[in-house]
Amino acid sequence: MSRHVFSPYQPLGTDTNTDDVHATGYVFHDLEYSRLVNAEASSESFPPLIREHSGTTSDDEEAETYHTPLTASRLADPTWLPYTLRWIPLSLIIALYLVLEIAVIVVHAVSSRNYGLVTDDGSSAIAVGTKFVPTLLAVVSGLLATILLDDVKRTEPFARLATPSGTTAGLALTWAADTWWSALYRSWPSPLSGAKWALPCTTIAFVLGFLAVSPLSSALFISQDVILSETARFSQLDLNSSLPIQPAPIATTYFRTISNVLRNLSTSAWITDDYVVLPFWPDGISTVPLAPILPQGNRKWSAYTTIFSLDLDCEPMHQRWDSPPPPTNRGSTNLSLALVSPTGCTLKLDLGNSSLFYAPPGEIWSGISNLTNTLERAGLNEDNSATIFGCTGDEMLISTTEGNYGFYGTNRTDFIVTGQICRNTYYVGYSTATAFLENGQSVVTINATEYHESRMPIPAETANSTAFDNVFFDSNWTVHLDAGRFSSGDLGFDSFYSTGPANLLSALYTFSTEEMIADVSIETKMQRIRRQFFAEILRTNFDLKTTKDVSETSGSVSTTSRRIVVVPSVAIALEVLIIVQAILIVVVLYLTRLSRRPLGLTEDPAPIISFARLISYSPTIRSIFGRQNITQNSASPVLSNFRFQLNNGQIEARPVTTPVVGIESKPADNKVLASRSAGDDKEPNYFPFWAIAMLFVVLVATLVAIAILYRLSMSRGLYQTVFVYNIDISVRGKSFGQVNPASIITTFIAIIIGLWWGSFETTLRRVQPYLALAEGPVSGDKGVAVSYRSSYLMWSSIRAMRRKHWLLFLLSTGASLSEILTIAMSSLWNRAPGTLPDTTSVPRTLELRHVPMVSTVQLAVSPSSPDSSASLLGTIFSNISTSWIYGATTQLSLEGPEPSWSLEGWSFVPTDLSGISLQSPQHIGNTTANAKLSANVTMTTPAVRARLECSPYDFIDDTDLWLTKWDLTNMDVWNTSINPVDLKTGYELVYSTIRHTNQ
């Protein structure tokens, strides 16, 4: 048999009637347009020119190795599989997915149990591990799924050809599925397609990877403030040694009560508006912490402890005149009235004859048992005739306006008396209390439900409640706060009376009985005073305790820390998706074994020379593709008349009507082929201009958008809703974390860009050998014997660079960069609290005073009296709630807050800031509570400060100027006989001062 030499420099023969004539044509596979080399129809070896360039190439790539003609032994053992479908590589891919699944489950469990993974200290390792690593692993797993999909997809036609009955050309020779949706649609198993489940499973695994796993991986970790809690040993005050608790108020007790009520000053963190908490503290604190600010830093203390409280229930008492109205002509009549409550509690008062009646304004707050004596001292119990009946309360408040009939001046017909009848109850109970720091102040809260379920009236063995009432209504209040010194009646002298704790109550109303009578919520203020004094008595008992009077208990210490947290909803989604991918790949492993999915291949069909061998031995195939410019469209009518089968390493064709395999093939009708291909010789366009232009526009738009966003981020920050919005994932009210869509969207955009670019790169990797042949004669390792089908990213770039395939080198390098872009875009955002600077106009309505302030007051004494200055100052500073004298006292003695608009001794001119809007400029999520909005205002404003400058007084250093020294042994001046023996020298100040003055 003659040997024919193939030369790329001369045209190929066109005669297809004999087996030993070369043929030129096209085969349609996976949308590749591959030019076939000349091949003999015999089993002889290939021509020397091809063999010369078909050994192992210079870079030792197995995919480029030229195989010698098939021998009988090799034809009988078609066991070739792509690398990714072999046992070990595919098992390693499955193992990677299982490792990723376990990793996600572990970090999810650890984060849920430990309230996060690690503390976010802002280090580079934390940033890389939480922002880049998840997406990097997702990209790697997605790349492996891509490689697996490519290998399953390119071997699918051969799997169909290798079936015993063969397949049609549309399902093998001209079958194409470049895109994933095309592969999923065209490979779905059906009776007509002959497809199996290997390709659909691989496609689904790939789609889950790039559509779900990669975008979600960017949102797996977030940095947020979490509370870490751990069990700790606590110390607690032990009151057992001092039971029953005896009230023993001291001056500090009254001072603290007055400061809290009038100045809203916290005197101890353990005293709240409603409760008194028995102090507890963790080990390591040497003293009992009773101050308003606890030494806890950012830690939160929680323990089960004793709680005290006091409830005061009151009902109003209304005035009822029991005597005729007083005359208006200065006549006389006996006055009597009664205070009556809705429940029938009655207080009857005989006020005496109207001609001599005068009642100063004031308040009486007293226990029922001592009320009549108190009324007599206030002039409201004439002849000790007041009577009380029908009352179940413990105490009563009586408020009166100034009353005068007859002798002292104009008749007063608006004399008003009102009251409150109250009942108090002291409670003790137990609850879990929590102490924490908020806005610079220590706050103690309790479980109110738990306390109210366990509370009970304080038993006598714990505290004597009667003794607490007695000290509360004691007259010692007047020593610390005398309401009579701050107010005077209309008659011009001190006439305001107040008893016991009513002195403090009247101070809340600037000692105006009219305001007290008009206040319908006076009960609330009474209860506040009652509770605060009770709390301060307990605090006084706490002060007497030392660290030896403690007992041990257990509790928890919580700290707020910025930690890396796994988003539960994202973790659950990834766990489901990854395990589904792993299961699908296991199915692929099972289905792609040669025993279930034979390929009938002995080598990789990707190189041109390998695929040419598959079709070179069939006269029918050669006759079909034996003409130049043959296309898929022109060949389809002829191909539909045949079924094709891969048998003994060769693709054979037989007519559709032939019932058995291996019959003689029928040559194709050249006239039909010629007529079909006459007008269809246009070369395919692998890279449409519109697709390249659109990709370029998308890349430029992405670059410009990132540049603009970066600039805005560096200036004012990206605070708009579209960047910070959170989606709360919840099921039946249970939250599974919040997801910021911004990172998912940017990652998805990068994935789309990568897939778009990858489509160009994948196409060029398939057609690059044909492009090289089209340019001119090339060696086998650059043309017929090379394939880039199984080379990806940088490996493809390196191979292309070695062969000087520069366009493929650029596209493969870009494909590698697109994967890096995906990782970078997933880490584009860092969501954290921040401040938004803005400029606004602040109206200024006040300025520093340049002229004296003139006030008109009514003095209780004559202006010429020596006490007039004291009376004037007393009138000016009567408002204890606002006076700087009392504010300075509480600030210095009880560590109270500085006044508003003051700092470190400076007093700034107040400015009206009510016009500043605190409306949120963003919406961060439907169920996410906005942080408390606040505004820090920076402005220039005048300020004043008092300064006390001191310097040494040199006069004191010269003792001769202010000190006279006497010699007590001088008998001419002193009677030394009566002096003690040791008395020699004496000193005198008065004489020396006079002498210095004279000088």
PERA-V526592 format. One record per backbone hydrogen bond with DSSP energy under -1.0 kcal/mol. NH is the residue of the N-H (numbers start at 1). CO is the residue of the C=O. Records with the same first field share a line. If there is no record, write none. Layout:
NH = CO ; CO
This chain:
10 = 7
29 = 32
30 = 175
32 = 29
34 = 27
36 = 25
51 = 47
52 = 48
53 = 50
54 = 51
60 = 57
64 = 61
65 = 62
66 = 54
75 = 71
76 = 72
77 = 74
79 = 77
80 = 601
85 = 82
86 = 83
90 = 86
91 = 87
92 = 88
93 = 89
94 = 90
95 = 91
96 = 92
97 = 93
98 = 94
99 = 95
100 = 96
101 = 97
102 = 98
103 = 99
104 = 100
105 = 101
106 = 102
107 = 103
108 = 104
109 = 105
110 = 106
111 = 107
112 = 108
113 = 109
114 = 110
116 = 111
117 = 564
120 = 562
121 = 119
127 = 123
128 = 124
129 = 125
130 = 126
131 = 127
132 = 128
133 = 128
136 = 132
137 = 133
138 = 134
139 = 135
140 = 136
141 = 137
142 = 138
143 = 139
144 = 140
145 = 141
146 = 142
147 = 143
148 = 144
149 = 145
150 = 146
151 = 147
152 = 148
153 = 149
154 = 150
155 = 151
159 = 155
160 = 156
161 = 157
162 = 158
163 = 160
166 = 163
167 = 644
172 = 169
174 = 169
183 = 179
184 = 180
185 = 181
186 = 182
187 = 183
194 = 190
201 = 197
202 = 198
203 = 199
204 = 200
205 = 201
206 = 202
207 = 203
208 = 204
209 = 205
210 = 206
211 = 207
212 = 208
213 = 208
214 = 209
216 = 212
217 = 213
219 = 216
220 = 217
222 = 565
224 = 563
226 = 561
228 = 559
230 = 557
232 = 555
234 = 553
235 = 281
236 = 551
237 = 279
238 = 549
242 = 239
243 = 240
245 = 462
254 = 250
255 = 251
256 = 252
257 = 253
258 = 254
259 = 255
260 = 256
261 = 257
262 = 258
263 = 259
265 = 259
269 = 291
271 = 268
272 = 275
276 = 308
277 = 270
278 = 306
281 = 235
283 = 233
296 = 294
299 = 296
300 = 558
301 = 435
302 = 556
303 = 433
305 = 431
307 = 429
308 = 276
309 = 427
311 = 425
313 = 423
315 = 421
317 = 419
318 = 340
320 = 338
322 = 336
323 = 336
335 = 352
337 = 349
338 = 320
339 = 347
340 = 318
341 = 345
344 = 341
346 = 389
347 = 339
348 = 387
349 = 337
351 = 335
354 = 333
356 = 353
359 = 403
362 = 400
363 = 497
364 = 398
366 = 396
368 = 394
371 = 368
374 = 370
375 = 371
376 = 372
377 = 373
378 = 374
379 = 376
380 = 375
382 = 350
384 = 381
385 = 382
387 = 348
389 = 346
394 = 422
395 = 422
396 = 366
397 = 420
398 = 364
399 = 418
400 = 362
401 = 416
403 = 359
405 = 357
407 = 355 ; 405
409 = 406
412 = 404
418 = 399
419 = 317
420 = 397
421 = 315
422 = 395
423 = 313
425 = 311
427 = 309
428 = 456
429 = 307
431 = 305
433 = 303
434 = 445
435 = 301
436 = 443
438 = 441
441 = 438
443 = 436
445 = 434
447 = 432
448 = 446
451 = 447
452 = 448
453 = 449
455 = 451
456 = 428
458 = 426
462 = 459
463 = 459
464 = 245
468 = 464
469 = 465
470 = 466
471 = 467
472 = 468
473 = 469
477 = 474
478 = 475
481 = 477
485 = 482
486 = 483
489 = 493
492 = 489
497 = 361
499 = 363
502 = 499
503 = 500
505 = 501
506 = 502
507 = 503
509 = 506
510 = 507
511 = 506
516 = 512
517 = 513
518 = 514
526 = 522
527 = 523
528 = 524
529 = 525
530 = 526
531 = 527
532 = 528
533 = 529
534 = 530
535 = 531
536 = 532
537 = 533
538 = 534
539 = 535
540 = 536
541 = 537
542 = 538
543 = 539
545 = 542
549 = 546
550 = 548
551 = 236
553 = 234
555 = 232
556 = 302
557 = 230
558 = 300
559 = 228
561 = 226
563 = 224
564 = 118
565 = 222
567 = 220
569 = 736
571 = 567
572 = 568
573 = 569
574 = 570
575 = 571
576 = 572
577 = 573
578 = 574
579 = 575
580 = 576
581 = 577
582 = 578
583 = 579
584 = 580
585 = 581
586 = 582
587 = 583
588 = 584
589 = 585
590 = 586
591 = 587
592 = 588
596 = 593
597 = 593
609 = 784
611 = 607
612 = 608
613 = 609
616 = 612
622 = 618
623 = 619
624 = 620
625 = 621
635 = 631
636 = 632
639 = 635
640 = 636
641 = 638
642 = 639
643 = 654
644 = 167
645 = 652
646 = 161
647 = 650
650 = 647
651 = 614
652 = 645
654 = 643
656 = 641
658 = 655
673 = 669
674 = 670
675 = 671
676 = 672
677 = 673
692 = 688
693 = 689
694 = 690
695 = 691
696 = 692
697 = 693
698 = 694
699 = 695
700 = 696
701 = 697
702 = 698
703 = 699
704 = 700
705 = 701
706 = 702
707 = 703
708 = 704
709 = 705
710 = 706
711 = 707
712 = 708
713 = 709
714 = 710
715 = 711
716 = 712
717 = 712
719 = 717
723 = 720
724 = 720
725 = 721
726 = 924
727 = 739
729 = 737
731 = 734
734 = 731
736 = 729
739 = 727
745 = 741
746 = 742
747 = 743
748 = 744
749 = 745
750 = 746
751 = 747
752 = 748
753 = 749
754 = 750
755 = 751
756 = 752
757 = 753
758 = 754
759 = 755
760 = 756
761 = 757
762 = 758
763 = 759
764 = 760
765 = 761
766 = 762
767 = 763
768 = 764
771 = 767
772 = 768
773 = 769
774 = 770
775 = 771
782 = 779
785 = 780
786 = 783
791 = 788
795 = 792
797 = 793
798 = 794
799 = 795
800 = 796
801 = 797
802 = 798
803 = 799
805 = 800
806 = 804
809 = 805
810 = 806
811 = 807
812 = 808
813 = 809
814 = 810
815 = 811
816 = 812
817 = 813
818 = 814
819 = 815
820 = 816
821 = 817
822 = 818
823 = 819
824 = 820
825 = 821
826 = 822
828 = 825
865 = 862
868 = 865
871 = 867
872 = 868
873 = 869
874 = 870
875 = 871
876 = 872
877 = 873
878 = 875
880 = 878
882 = 879
883 = 879
887 = 883
888 = 884
889 = 885
890 = 886
891 = 887
892 = 888
893 = 889
894 = 890
896 = 890
903 = 906
906 = 903
907 = 944
908 = 901
909 = 942
916 = 913
944 = 907
956 = 953
959 = 957
961 = 958
963 = 959
964 = 988
966 = 986
968 = 984
970 = 967
973 = 970
974 = 970
976 = 974
978 = 975
983 = 980
986 = 966
988 = 964
993 = 989
994 = 990
995 = 991
996 = 992
997 = 993
998 = 994
999 = 995
